[in-house]
Amino acid sequence: MNILHTILWFLVAIGVLVVVHEFGHYLAARLAGVKVLRFSVGFGKPLFSWRFGPDQTEWTLSPLPFGGYVKMLDEREGEVPAADAHRSFNRASVWRRIAIVVAGPLANFLLAIVLYWALFLHGLPAMKPLIGEPPAGTPAAHAGLAAGDEIRRINGTDTPSFQDVRLTLLRAGVAGEPLVLELADGRSVQLDAPAMQTENLDQDTLRPLGIVRYDPEIEPVIGTLLPDGAATRAGFLAGDRLLAVDGKPVANWQGWVEVIRQHPGKPLRIEYQRQGRAGALTVTPDAVEEGGQRVGKIGAGPKVDEAVFASLMTEVSYGPLDALWQGAVKTWDMSLFTLEMMGRMVVGQVSWKNLSGPLTIADYAGQSAALGWISFVGFLALVSVSLGVLNLLPIPMLDGGHLMYYVAEVLTGRPVSERTMEIGGRVGMTLLLLLMSFALFNDFQRLLGG
């Protein structure tokens, strides 16, 4: 992935999310009668600034793109002209201050709803919820599932695509819930699933269940080659039909993938057919780190029959009102799932290795943008939900921390003391630095580990 491409789309994503979040605060402050002095995208010394609006608010763009802020008139932060004192944030009622604080995360949730609405209205291309042949001995095999079975519901939740199957199973598995699958042929089966491994949720955590995506058998014919891949270096060409490895026939492309993955750095003698003539070449698969394992790859892709794969695709779409409802439901579900995962990290049920930082987010931004606008909009909606949930956590320095102070004020009838907020600010800064350190450490491990 081109680094400049990744940086560009990361800045686009962060810019949109920050502007929406801070505009929520800005709009709520204006409606509450509080004067806004500055609206900043990014932190640090402003690179560019403009003043406009009835209050001549300063709109700035700053160099550190990891957030932003809205600076409001506040008597605790400096002298305020008597004529404007009534518009100070500190003089607003506690309910107005609560509304201003909540408006930022709320804006992120509303953005996610709008983005999901647009996706559902347009139509989301997705793989049908078909499963492949469950590996022997897995819960899916014991339950009698077979290749081609279509999963319509899991624990009562509709699964219109394989992505929905994966997310629903992941959520139920992390929670330790029993798994009841309703199939398109009318059957209902229960999986006696083992405890889900949560060390690294980026890996295929569903494979131990025996739930694998259905892939039609692919002819062992090379369709594409990487210019610097092991197959190209060995002399293979597009159109070559692979027949056998070290004298053992391999029937399909999936079989070849397994053979090559199992032999990183080891030479393989491959018999092939090219334009009706037989031949043999020796190729040594490149050793690649993938998910903590060393696997082989030769840089070759299959010749794909597009009609076959088109039959495995579906489109998830709704009318305008239904799409809006589904967008709200999706946002709610993802918010709950994000909160559940954070809670399970705190109590040790899910590994902290699943925490992602800015480098991983930047990488995903670039990858999703490369796949097209639908993928990028889906990525943007997901991160917007995560940002909304994160900011509502009761950690000083975040919106949720301020909300915690104001709720305490409602309950006690008096504002939290300056000393308490000062100590809370230090604690909050420490917690945020620890979280960022964990996230960056995980980012570097993912990038260095491939």
C-alpha positions in Angstrom: 0.0 0.0 0.0 1.5 3.4 -1.0 2.4 5.3 2.1 1.2 8.7 0.7 -2.1 7.0 -0.3 -2.5 5.7 3.3 -1.7 9.0 4.9 -4.1 10.9 2.6 -7.1 8.7 3.4 -6.2 8.7 7.1 -6.3 12.5 7.1 -9.6 12.5 5.2 -11.1 10.0 7.7 -9.8 11.8 10.8 -10.8 15.2 9.3 -14.4 14.2 8.7 -14.8 12.5 12.1 -13.2 15.4 14.0 -15.1 18.1 12.2 -18.4 16.3 12.8 -17.6 15.6 16.5 -16.5 19.2 17.3 -19.4 20.7 15.2 -21.8 18.8 17.6 -20.2 20.7 20.5 -20.2 23.9 18.6 -23.8 23.7 17.5 -25.0 22.8 21.0 -23.0 25.6 22.5 -24.5 28.1 20.1 -28.0 26.8 20.9 -27.3 27.0 24.6 -26.2 30.7 24.3 -22.5 30.0 25.0 -20.0 32.0 23.0 -17.5 29.9 21.0 -14.0 31.5 20.7 -12.3 28.9 18.6 -13.1 25.8 16.5 -9.9 23.8 15.9 -9.3 20.8 13.7 -6.0 19.3 15.1 -3.8 20.4 18.0 -0.8 22.6 18.2 0.0 26.0 16.8 -2.6 26.9 14.1 -1.4 26.6 10.5 -4.3 28.5 9.1 -7.1 30.4 10.7 -10.1 32.4 9.7 -12.6 34.5 11.7 -16.3 34.7 10.7 -19.8 34.3 12.1 -21.8 36.5 14.4 -19.2 36.0 17.3 -16.2 36.1 15.0 -15.3 32.6 16.0 -11.7 31.6 15.0 -11.7 28.6 12.8 -8.3 26.9 12.7 -6.4 24.0 11.1 -3.5 22.7 13.3 -0.7 20.3 12.5 -1.4 17.4 14.9 -4.4 15.6 13.3 -5.3 13.4 16.2 -8.4 15.3 17.3 -9.7 18.8 17.7 -11.5 21.1 20.2 -14.0 23.8 20.6 -12.9 26.6 23.0 -15.7 28.4 24.7 -15.8 31.6 26.7 -15.1 30.6 30.3 -14.4 32.9 33.3 -12.2 30.2 34.8 -9.7 30.6 32.0 -9.3 34.3 31.9 -10.9 37.7 32.2 -14.3 38.0 30.5 -15.9 41.3 29.4 -18.9 42.1 31.6 -21.1 42.4 28.5 -20.3 38.8 27.6 -20.2 37.2 31.1 -23.7 35.8 30.8 -22.5 33.8 27.7 -19.7 32.1 29.6 -19.7 28.3 29.7 -19.3 28.2 33.4 -22.5 30.3 33.9 -24.6 27.9 31.8 -27.0 25.7 33.7 -25.7 22.2 34.4 -28.3 20.7 31.9 -27.0 23.0 29.2 -23.4 22.0 29.9 -24.5 18.3 29.8 -26.1 18.9 26.4 -23.0 20.6 25.1 -20.7 17.7 26.2 -23.0 15.0 24.9 -23.5 16.7 21.5 -20.0 15.7 20.3 -20.4 11.9 20.7 -24.0 12.2 19.6 -22.9 13.8 16.4 -20.6 10.8 15.7 -23.5 8.4 16.2 -25.7 10.4 13.9 -22.9 10.4 11.3 -22.7 6.6 11.5 -26.5 6.3 11.1 -26.4 8.6 8.0 -23.5 6.6 6.5 -25.1 3.2 7.2 -28.4 4.6 5.8 -26.7 5.7 2.6 -25.0 2.2 2.3 -28.2 0.3 2.8 -30.1 2.6 0.5 -27.5 2.2 -2.3 -27.1 -1.6 -1.6 -24.2 -3.4 0.0 -22.6 -6.1 -2.1 -21.7 -9.0 0.2 -21.0 -12.7 0.1 -24.1 -14.9 0.7 -24.1 -16.5 4.2 -23.0 -19.9 2.8 -20.5 -22.1 4.6 -17.8 -24.4 3.3 -17.2 -28.0 4.4 -16.6 -28.0 8.2 -13.2 -29.5 9.1 -13.6 -33.0 10.7 -14.0 -33.0 14.5 -15.2 -29.4 14.8 -18.6 -28.4 16.4 -20.0 -27.6 13.0 -19.2 -31.0 11.7 -20.7 -32.7 14.8 -23.8 -30.7 14.3 -24.3 -32.0 10.8 -23.5 -28.9 8.8 -22.2 -29.3 5.3 -20.7 -27.3 2.4 -23.4 -25.1 0.9 -25.6 -24.7 4.0 -26.9 -21.1 4.2 -27.2 -19.6 7.7 -30.2 -17.3 7.9 -30.2 -16.5 11.6 -28.0 -17.0 14.7 -29.6 -16.8 18.1 -32.6 -15.0 16.5 -30.5 -12.4 14.7 -30.8 -12.2 10.9 -27.6 -12.8 9.0 -28.1 -11.6 5.4 -24.4 -11.9 4.5 -21.4 -13.9 5.6 -20.0 -10.8 7.2 -23.1 -10.7 9.4 -22.5 -14.4 10.2 -18.9 -13.7 11.3 -19.8 -10.6 13.4 -22.8 -12.4 15.1 -20.8 -15.5 15.9 -17.9 -13.4 17.2 -20.1 -11.4 19.5 -21.9 -14.5 20.8 -18.6 -16.4 21.2 -16.9 -13.6 23.1 -20.0 -13.4 25.4 -19.9 -17.2 25.9 -23.5 -17.6 24.6 -24.9 -20.9 23.2 -25.1 -20.9 19.4 -28.3 -21.8 17.6 -28.2 -21.6 13.8 -31.3 -21.4 11.6 -30.6 -22.6 8.1 -32.3 -21.8 4.8 -33.6 -25.4 4.4 -35.6 -25.1 7.7 -33.2 -26.9 10.0 -32.1 -25.5 13.3 -28.9 -26.7 14.8 -27.0 -25.9 18.1 -23.2 -25.7 18.2 -21.5 -27.0 21.3 -18.8 -24.4 21.0 -15.5 -24.3 23.0 -14.5 -21.0 24.6 -13.5 -18.6 21.9 -9.8 -17.6 21.7 -9.7 -13.8 22.0 -5.9 -13.3 21.9 -6.1 -11.9 18.4 -9.6 -11.2 17.0 -8.0 -10.1 13.6 -7.4 -13.8 12.9 -10.0 -16.3 11.8 -11.5 -16.9 15.2 -14.4 -18.9 13.7 -12.3 -21.7 12.2 -12.3 -23.7 15.5 -16.1 -23.7 15.3 -15.8 -25.3 11.8 -17.5 -22.2 10.2 -15.6 -21.4 7.1 -16.7 -19.3 4.1 -18.0 -21.3 1.2 -15.6 -21.2 -1.8 -16.4 -23.0 -5.0 -13.8 -25.3 -6.3 -11.4 -23.3 -8.4 -9.5 -24.8 -11.4 -5.7 -24.9 -10.7 -4.9 -22.5 -13.5 -2.7 -19.5 -12.9 -4.5 -16.2 -13.7 -2.3 -13.5 -12.2 1.4 -13.3 -11.1 3.2 -10.8 -9.0 6.2 -9.4 -10.9 8.6 -10.2 -8.0 6.9 -13.4 -6.7 8.4 -16.8 -6.3 6.3 -18.2 -9.2 7.5 -15.5 -11.6 11.1 -16.1 -10.6 10.7 -19.9 -11.2 9.4 -19.3 -14.7 5.6 -19.8 -14.5 3.3 -17.9 -16.8 -0.4 -16.9 -16.7 -2.5 -19.7 -18.1 -0.3 -22.6 -16.8 -2.4 -25.5 -15.4 -0.8 -26.9 -12.2 -1.0 -30.7 -12.1 1.1 -32.3 -9.3 3.7 -31.4 -6.7 6.6 -33.8 -6.0 4.7 -36.4 -8.0 1.4 -36.1 -6.1 -1.6 -34.7 -8.0 -3.5 -31.7 -6.6 -7.0 -31.3 -7.9 -7.9 -27.7 -7.3 -6.6 -24.2 -6.5 -7.6 -24.5 -2.8 -5.4 -27.6 -2.5 -2.5 -25.8 -4.0 -2.9 -22.9 -1.6 -2.7 -25.4 1.3 0.4 -27.2 -0.1 2.3 -24.0 -0.7 1.4 -22.4 2.7 2.8 -25.6 4.4 6.2 -25.3 2.7 7.7 -21.9 3.4 11.3 -21.7 2.1 11.2 -25.3 0.9 11.7 -26.2 -2.8 8.7 -27.8 -4.6 8.9 -29.6 -8.0 5.7 -28.7 -9.7 4.4 -30.4 -12.9 2.3 -28.2 -15.1 0.7 -28.0 -18.5 1.2 -25.0 -20.9 -0.7 -24.8 -24.2 -1.1 -28.6 -24.2 2.6 -29.3 -23.4 3.7 -30.8 -20.1 6.6 -29.4 -18.1 8.1 -29.2 -14.6 9.6 -26.3 -12.6 11.0 -26.0 -9.1 9.7 -23.1 -7.0 10.6 -22.2 -3.5 7.7 -20.4 -1.7 8.6 -17.2 0.0 8.4 -17.4 3.8 5.9 -14.8 5.2 4.8 -14.1 8.8 1.0 -14.2 8.9 -1.0 -14.2 12.2 2.1 -15.3 14.2 2.7 -18.2 11.8 5.3 -18.7 9.1 3.6 -19.6 5.8 4.6 -20.0 2.2 3.5 -17.8 -0.7 4.5 -17.8 -4.4 2.7 -14.7 -5.6 0.2 -16.3 -7.9 -3.6 -15.9 -8.2 -6.1 -18.2 -9.9 -7.9 -17.7 -13.2 -11.4 -16.9 -11.9 -14.8 -17.7 -13.5 -16.6 -14.4 -12.7 -20.0 -16.0 -13.3 -19.4 -18.6 -10.6 -18.5 -16.0 -8.0 -21.3 -13.6 -9.1 -23.8 -16.4 -8.1 -22.3 -16.4 -4.6 -22.9 -12.6 -4.1 -25.9 -10.9 -2.7 -26.9 -7.3 -2.2 -28.2 -6.0 1.2 -30.5 -3.1 0.5 -33.7 -1.4 1.8 -36.1 1.4 1.0 -35.5 4.9 2.4 -37.3 4.5 5.7 -36.2 0.9 6.3 -32.6 1.9 5.4 -32.8 4.6 8.1 -34.1 2.2 10.7 -31.4 -0.4 9.7 -28.7 2.3 10.0 -29.9 3.1 13.5 -30.0 -0.6 14.5 -26.5 -1.2 13.0 -25.1 1.9 14.9 -26.7 0.7 18.1 -25.4 -2.9 17.7 -21.9 -1.8 16.9 -21.9 0.7 19.9 -23.0 -2.1 22.2 -20.4 -4.5 20.7 -17.6 -1.9 21.1 -18.6 -1.2 24.7 -18.8 -5.0 25.4 -15.3 -5.5 24.0 -13.9 -2.6 26.0 -15.4 -4.0 29.2 -14.1 -7.5 28.5 -10.6 -6.1 28.0 -10.8 -4.4 31.4 -11.8 -7.6 33.2 -9.3 -9.7 31.2 -11.8 -11.8 29.2 -10.4 -10.3 25.9 -6.7 -9.6 25.2 -5.4 -6.0 25.1 -3.7 -7.1 21.9 -7.0 -6.4 20.1 -6.6 -2.6 20.9 -5.8 -0.7 17.8 -4.1 2.7 17.5 -3.6 5.4 14.9 -1.2 3.4 12.7 -3.7 0.5 12.3 -6.6 2.9 11.7 -4.5 4.7 9.0 -3.7 1.3 7.4 -7.4 0.3 7.4 -8.3 3.8 6.0 -5.9 3.3 3.0 -7.0 -0.3 2.4 -10.7 0.5 2.5 -10.3 3.5 0.2 -8.4 1.2 -2.3 -11.4 -1.1 -2.3 -13.8 1.6 -3.3 -16.1 4.2 -1.8 -18.5 1.6 -0.3 -15.7 0.1 1.8 -14.4 3.5 2.9 -17.8 4.7 3.9 -18.4 1.5 5.9 -14.9 2.0 7.6 -15.8 5.6 8.4 -19.1 4.6 10.0 -17.4 2.0 12.1 -14.7 4.4 13.4 -17.3 7.1 14.0 -19.2 4.6 16.3 -16.0 3.7 18.1 -15.1 7.4 18.5 -18.5 8.1 20.0 -18.3 5.3 22.5 -14.7 6.1 23.4 -15.6 9.7 24.2 -18.4 8.7 26.5 -16.2 6.6 28.7 -16.1 8.2 32.3 -12.4 9.1 31.9 -11.4 12.7 32.8 -10.1 14.6 29.8 -12.8 12.9 27.6 -16.4 14.0 27.2 -17.5 11.2 29.4 -15.3 12.5 32.2 -16.9 16.0 32.0 -20.3 14.3 31.9 -19.4 12.4 35.1 -18.7 15.8 36.8 -21.9 17.3 35.7 -24.0 14.3 36.8 -22.3 14.5 40.2 -23.3 18.2 40.3 -26.9 17.3 39.5 -26.9 14.7 42.3 -25.2 16.8 45.0 -26.6 20.2 44.0 -23.1 21.8 43.8 -20.3 21.9 41.3 -17.3 19.5 41.6 -14.4 21.4 43.2 -11.5 22.8 41.1 -9.1 20.6 43.0 -11.1 17.4 42.2 -11.1 18.3 38.5 -7.4 19.0 38.6 -6.6 15.6 40.1 -9.1 14.0 37.7 -7.4 15.6 34.8 -4.0 14.2 35.8 -5.5 10.7 36.3 -7.3 11.0 32.9 -4.1 12.1 31.1 -2.3 9.1 32.6 -5.0 6.6 31.6 -5.1 8.1 28.0 -1.3 7.9 27.7 -1.4 4.3 28.9 -4.1 3.4 26.4 -2.2 5.2 23.6 1.0 3.3 24.5 -0.8 -0.1 24.4 -2.4 0.8 21.1 0.8 2.0 19.5 2.7 -1.1 20.8 0.0 -3.3 19.2 0.2 -1.2 16.0 4.0 -1.8 15.7 3.6 -5.5 16.4 1.0 -5.8 13.7 3.1 -3.9 11.1 6.4 -5.6 11.9 4.6 -9.0 12.0 3.0 -8.4 8.6 
